[in-house]
Amino acid sequence: MNALDGLDPAFEHRARLAIAVLLARDGEISFARFKHELGLTDGNLGAQLRRLEDAGYVVLRRDFVDRKPVTWYALSRPGRQALNTHLDALRAVIGSVR
């Protein structure tokens, strides 16, 4: 098996990879915090999150904080597995350069 075979197209966009890594690290993150951390527009962030949600890698829940709607995101179990596989493939590709 080629190391490139482990790369997941869902994580090829840097914003989607960053979203998944932040979720793996922090567990659950709000849309507003993603905007702050990543510096993306609402539309771009929403599109990237939707792509991960459509892949089954991200789950969301809606809540109210101080009577304002807040959307929270977390990695699903398949999302965490896919991210780990993708990161392992990246490590293999990078390691082959040395």
MDTraj code that builds the backbone (N, CA, C; nanometers):
import mdtraj as md
import numpy as np

residues = "MET ASN ALA LEU ASP GLY LEU ASP PRO ALA PHE GLU HIS ARG ALA ARG LEU ALA ILE ALA VAL LEU LEU ALA ARG ASP GLY GLU ILE SER PHE ALA ARG PHE LYS HIS GLU LEU GLY LEU THR ASP GLY ASN LEU GLY ALA GLN LEU ARG ARG LEU GLU ASP ALA GLY TYR VAL VAL LEU ARG ARG ASP PHE VAL ASP ARG LYS PRO VAL THR TRP TYR ALA LEU SER ARG PRO GLY ARG GLN ALA LEU ASN THR HIS LEU ASP ALA LEU ARG ALA VAL ILE GLY SER VAL ARG".split()
xyz = np.array([
    [0.0840, -0.1185, 0.0000],
    [0.0000, 0.0000, 0.0000],
    [0.0881, 0.1242, 0.0000],
    [0.0557, 0.2169, -0.0832],
    [0.1245, 0.3434, -0.0954],
    [0.0799, 0.4359, 0.0181],
    [0.1734, 0.5128, 0.0749],
    [0.1392, 0.6044, 0.1845],
    [0.0336, 0.7048, 0.1410],
    [0.0344, 0.7419, 0.0149],
    [-0.0635, 0.8391, -0.0347],
    [-0.2056, 0.7843, -0.0311],
    [-0.2192, 0.6520, -0.0315],
    [-0.3524, 0.5901, -0.0266],
    [-0.4253, 0.6227, 0.1034],
    [-0.3509, 0.6520, 0.2091],
    [-0.4125, 0.6825, 0.3378],
    [-0.4597, 0.8251, 0.3515],
    [-0.4252, 0.9102, 0.2537],
    [-0.4679, 1.0493, 0.2600],
    [-0.6162, 1.0593, 0.2250],
    [-0.6903, 1.1302, 0.3077],
    [-0.8344, 1.1431, 0.2910],
    [-0.8663, 1.2755, 0.2220],
    [-0.9362, 1.2728, 0.1095],
    [-0.9694, 1.3969, 0.0387],
    [-1.0451, 1.4981, 0.1255],
    [-1.1176, 1.4503, 0.2251],
    [-1.1915, 1.5417, 0.3124],
    [-1.0981, 1.6327, 0.3911],
    [-0.9735, 1.5899, 0.4109],
    [-0.8772, 1.6693, 0.4876],
    [-0.7741, 1.7386, 0.3997],
    [-0.7923, 1.7342, 0.2687],
    [-0.6948, 1.7966, 0.1799],
    [-0.7009, 1.9488, 0.1846],
    [-0.8145, 2.0050, 0.2183],
    [-0.8249, 2.1499, 0.2335],
    [-0.7724, 2.1870, 0.3720],
    [-0.6861, 2.2856, 0.3773],
    [-0.6209, 2.3191, 0.5047],
    [-0.7209, 2.3572, 0.6134],
    [-0.8309, 2.4228, 0.5770],
    [-0.9304, 2.4600, 0.6784],
    [-0.9961, 2.3357, 0.7376],
    [-1.0287, 2.2371, 0.6542],
    [-1.0919, 2.1147, 0.7062],
    [-0.9945, 2.0368, 0.7940],
    [-0.8693, 2.0317, 0.7554],
    [-0.7694, 1.9647, 0.8390],
    [-0.7553, 2.0379, 0.9720],
    [-0.7497, 2.1702, 0.9677],
    [-0.7387, 2.2491, 1.0909],
    [-0.8603, 2.2281, 1.1807],
    [-0.9783, 2.2259, 1.1227],
    [-1.1009, 2.2024, 1.1993],
    [-1.0922, 2.0677, 1.2703],
    [-1.0544, 1.9643, 1.1977],
    [-1.0474, 1.8299, 1.2560],
    [-0.9415, 1.8219, 1.3654],
    [-0.8270, 1.8846, 1.3442],
    [-0.7207, 1.8823, 1.4448],
    [-0.7645, 1.9571, 1.5706],
    [-0.8280, 2.0730, 1.5539],
    [-0.8773, 2.1470, 1.6700],
    [-0.9817, 2.0658, 1.7460],
    [-1.0706, 1.9988, 1.6753],
    [-1.1721, 1.9162, 1.7415],
    [-1.1091, 1.7968, 1.8121],
    [-1.0083, 1.7366, 1.7509],
    [-0.9401, 1.6231, 1.8148],
    [-0.8728, 1.6689, 1.9444],
    [-0.8225, 1.7901, 1.9429],
    [-0.7534, 1.8434, 2.0607],
    [-0.8513, 1.8878, 2.1695],
    [-0.9567, 1.9592, 2.1288],
    [-1.0423, 2.0254, 2.2263],
    [-1.1771, 1.9584, 2.2500],
    [-1.2142, 1.8636, 2.1682],
    [-1.3390, 1.7907, 2.1880],
    [-1.4592, 1.8534, 2.1211],
    [-1.4962, 1.9728, 2.1633],
    [-1.6144, 2.0391, 2.1084],
    [-1.5838, 2.1882, 2.0962],
    [-1.6204, 2.2471, 1.9822],
    [-1.5900, 2.3876, 1.9556],
    [-1.7114, 2.4526, 1.8912],
    [-1.7356, 2.5770, 1.9276],
    [-1.8475, 2.6516, 1.8702],
    [-1.8079, 2.7121, 1.7360],
    [-1.9086, 2.7430, 1.6567],
    [-1.8860, 2.8079, 1.5274],
    [-1.8093, 2.9387, 1.5469],
    [-1.8489, 3.0172, 1.6472],
    [-1.7833, 3.1466, 1.6721],
    [-1.6356, 3.1284, 1.7063],
    [-1.6040, 3.0264, 1.7828],
    [-1.4625, 3.0041, 1.8177],
    [-1.3830, 2.9614, 1.6954],
    [-1.4424, 2.8768, 1.6103],
    [-1.3742, 2.8419, 1.4845],
    [-1.3450, 2.9672, 1.4038],
    [-1.4434, 3.0553, 1.3928],
    [-1.4232, 3.1799, 1.3175],
    [-1.3048, 3.2574, 1.3741],
    [-1.2987, 3.2685, 1.5047],
    [-1.1898, 3.3409, 1.5703],
    [-1.0551, 3.2717, 1.5489],
    [-1.0519, 3.1419, 1.5689],
    [-0.9264, 3.0654, 1.5589],
    [-0.8726, 3.0598, 1.4162],
    [-0.9622, 3.0440, 1.3190],
    [-0.9195, 3.0188, 1.1816],
    [-0.9258, 3.1421, 1.0919],
    [-0.9958, 3.2460, 1.1354],
    [-1.0045, 3.3675, 1.0557],
    [-1.0785, 3.3494, 0.9235],
    [-1.1779, 3.2624, 0.9224],
    [-1.2553, 3.2370, 0.8011],
    [-1.3851, 3.3161, 0.8034],
    [-1.4399, 3.3413, 0.6864],
    [-1.5707, 3.4044, 0.6780],
    [-1.6776, 3.3033, 0.7185],
    [-1.7952, 3.3532, 0.7514],
    [-1.9066, 3.2634, 0.7860],
    [-1.9327, 3.1633, 0.6742],
    [-1.9361, 3.2138, 0.5512],
    [-1.9666, 3.1275, 0.4367],
    [-1.8620, 3.0203, 0.4144],
    [-1.7359, 3.0586, 0.4199],
    [-1.6286, 2.9613, 0.3980],
    [-1.6250, 2.8586, 0.5108],
    [-1.6325, 2.9055, 0.6342],
    [-1.6318, 2.8131, 0.7472],
    [-1.7512, 2.7189, 0.7406],
    [-1.8692, 2.7738, 0.7109],
    [-1.9883, 2.6901, 0.7009],
    [-1.9747, 2.5840, 0.5935],
    [-1.9168, 2.6216, 0.4796],
    [-1.8980, 2.5253, 0.3702],
    [-1.8013, 2.4146, 0.4101],
    [-1.6936, 2.4501, 0.4799],
    [-1.5942, 2.3494, 0.5197],
    [-1.6522, 2.2556, 0.6267],
    [-1.7256, 2.3127, 0.7208],
    [-1.7897, 2.2288, 0.8223],
    [-1.8940, 2.1366, 0.7600],
    [-1.9679, 2.1883, 0.6628],
    [-2.0701, 2.1070, 0.5956],
    [-2.0058, 1.9900, 0.5228],
    [-1.8928, 2.0140, 0.4597],
    [-1.8222, 1.9054, 0.3888],
    [-1.7838, 1.7943, 0.4864],
    [-1.7333, 1.8338, 0.6043],
    [-1.6963, 1.7334, 0.7047],
    [-1.8205, 1.6653, 0.7626],
    [-1.9271, 1.7398, 0.7783],
    [-2.0525, 1.6816, 0.8277],
    [-2.1089, 1.5829, 0.7257],
    [-2.1065, 1.6200, 0.5982],
    [-2.1573, 1.5316, 0.4928],
    [-2.0756, 1.4025, 0.4837],
    [-1.9477, 1.4103, 0.5155],
    [-1.8617, 1.2921, 0.5146],
    [-1.8856, 1.2047, 0.6381],
    [-1.9612, 1.2559, 0.7338],
    [-1.9866, 1.1817, 0.8567],
    [-1.8765, 1.1974, 0.9599],
    [-1.7885, 1.2959, 0.9398],
    [-1.6733, 1.3146, 1.0276],
    [-1.6989, 1.4117, 1.1417],
    [-1.8015, 1.4948, 1.1268],
    [-1.8327, 1.5958, 1.2283],
    [-1.9806, 1.5861, 1.2620],
    [-2.0102, 1.5988, 1.3894],
    [-2.1488, 1.6062, 1.4349],
    [-2.1692, 1.7424, 1.5003],
    [-2.2925, 1.7885, 1.4970],
    [-2.3199, 1.9182, 1.5584],
    [-2.4372, 1.9082, 1.6526],
    [-2.4416, 2.0035, 1.7431],
    [-2.5577, 2.0172, 1.8308],
    [-2.5834, 2.1661, 1.8471],
    [-2.7095, 2.1977, 1.8586],
    [-2.7487, 2.3376, 1.8753],
    [-2.7934, 2.3590, 2.0192],
    [-2.7547, 2.4750, 2.0717],
    [-2.7808, 2.5066, 2.2109],
    [-2.8103, 2.6559, 2.2201],
    [-2.8498, 2.7007, 2.3358],
    [-2.8672, 2.8432, 2.3607],
    [-2.7773, 2.8843, 2.4757],
    [-2.7035, 2.9916, 2.4562],
    [-2.6197, 3.0491, 2.5605],
    [-2.6630, 3.1951, 2.5742],
    [-2.7066, 3.2336, 2.6925],
    [-2.7599, 3.3690, 2.7144],
    [-2.8672, 3.4028, 2.6115],
    [-2.9537, 3.3068, 2.5852],
    [-3.0671, 3.3206, 2.4921],
    [-3.0247, 3.3406, 2.3465],
    [-2.9002, 3.3126, 2.3162],
    [-2.8518, 3.3211, 2.1779],
    [-2.8211, 3.1805, 2.1286],
    [-2.8572, 3.1502, 2.0036],
    [-2.8275, 3.0167, 1.9505],
    [-2.6769, 2.9986, 1.9280],
    [-2.6278, 2.8844, 1.9689],
    [-2.4871, 2.8493, 1.9501],
    [-2.4819, 2.7096, 1.8898],
    [-2.4013, 2.6933, 1.7857],
    [-2.3820, 2.5623, 1.7250],
    [-2.2460, 2.5089, 1.7673],
    [-2.2464, 2.3894, 1.8210],
    [-2.1253, 2.3226, 1.8686],
    [-2.0927, 2.2069, 1.7746],
    [-1.9640, 2.1859, 1.7510],
    [-1.9178, 2.0792, 1.6625],
    [-1.8227, 1.9869, 1.7379],
    [-1.8271, 1.8590, 1.7013],
    [-1.7373, 1.7582, 1.7580],
    [-1.7053, 1.6568, 1.6491],
    [-1.5916, 1.5902, 1.6632],
    [-1.5566, 1.4814, 1.5717],
    [-1.6409, 1.3597, 1.6048],
    [-1.6888, 1.2944, 1.5042],
    [-1.7558, 1.1658, 1.5245],
    [-1.6469, 1.0592, 1.5392],
    [-1.6866, 0.9410, 1.5811],
    [-1.5891, 0.8312, 1.5911],
    [-1.5256, 0.8022, 1.4542],
    [-1.6052, 0.7924, 1.3453],
    [-1.5422, 0.7736, 1.2132],
    [-1.4523, 0.8913, 1.1739],
    [-1.4886, 1.0115, 1.2173],
    [-1.4059, 1.1282, 1.1877],
    [-1.2712, 1.1202, 1.2555],
    [-1.2712, 1.0780, 1.3812],
    [-1.1443, 1.0634, 1.4547],
    [-1.0584, 0.9549, 1.3900],
    [-1.1204, 0.8432, 1.3513],
    [-1.0452, 0.7357, 1.2860],
    [-0.9882, 0.7828, 1.1525],
    [-1.0687, 0.8545, 1.0744],
    [-1.0227, 0.9054, 0.9451],
    [-0.9098, 1.0054, 0.9633],
    [-0.9202, 1.0933, 1.0628],
    [-0.8130, 1.1898, 1.0895],
    [-0.6850, 1.1175, 1.1282],
    [-0.6937, 1.0177, 1.2154],
    [-0.5743, 0.9430, 1.2556],
    [-0.5093, 0.8736, 1.1359],
    [-0.5905, 0.8146, 1.0496],
    [-0.5376, 0.7497, 0.9287],
    [-0.4706, 0.8521, 0.8388],
    [-0.5332, 0.9673, 0.8219],
    [-0.4775, 1.0742, 0.7381],
    [-0.3446, 1.1234, 0.7955],
    [-0.3395, 1.1470, 0.9269],
    [-0.2162, 1.1950, 0.9898],
    [-0.1051, 1.0905, 0.9812],
    [-0.1394, 0.9640, 0.9975],
    [-0.0393, 0.8573, 0.9814],
    [0.0165, 0.8562, 0.8394],
    [-0.0708, 0.8751, 0.7408],
    [-0.0257, 0.8787, 0.6012],
    [0.0638, 0.9997, 0.5770],
    [0.0271, 1.1149, 0.6333],
    [0.1128, 1.2334, 0.6205],
    [0.2509, 1.2091, 0.6811],
    [0.2524, 1.1468, 0.7993],
    [0.3805, 1.1155, 0.8639],
    [0.4642, 1.0232, 0.7760],
    [0.4013, 0.9245, 0.7145],
    [0.4728, 0.8304, 0.6266],
    [0.5292, 0.9019, 0.5040],
    [0.4509, 0.9896, 0.4458],
    [0.4963, 1.0632, 0.3284],
    [0.6125, 1.1551, 0.3654],
    [0.5984, 1.2265, 0.4762],
    [0.7048, 1.3176, 0.5200],
    [0.8301, 1.2383, 0.5580],
    [0.8095, 1.1271, 0.6268],
    [0.9221, 1.0429, 0.6688],
    [1.0003, 0.9852, 0.5540],
    [0.9367, 0.9656, 0.4394],
    [1.0054, 0.9078, 0.3244],
    [1.0999, 1.0076, 0.2591],
    [1.0880, 1.1343, 0.2945],
    [1.1750, 1.2377, 0.2365],
    [1.3104, 1.2367, 0.3042],
    [1.3159, 1.1999, 0.4270],
    [1.4412, 1.2073, 0.5032],
    [1.5357, 1.1011, 0.4653],
])
top = md.Topology()
chain = top.add_chain()
for i, resn in enumerate(residues, 1):
    res = top.add_residue(resn, chain, resSeq=i)
    for name in ("N", "CA", "C"):
        top.add_atom(name, md.element.get_by_symbol(name[0]), res)
traj = md.Trajectory(xyz[None], top)
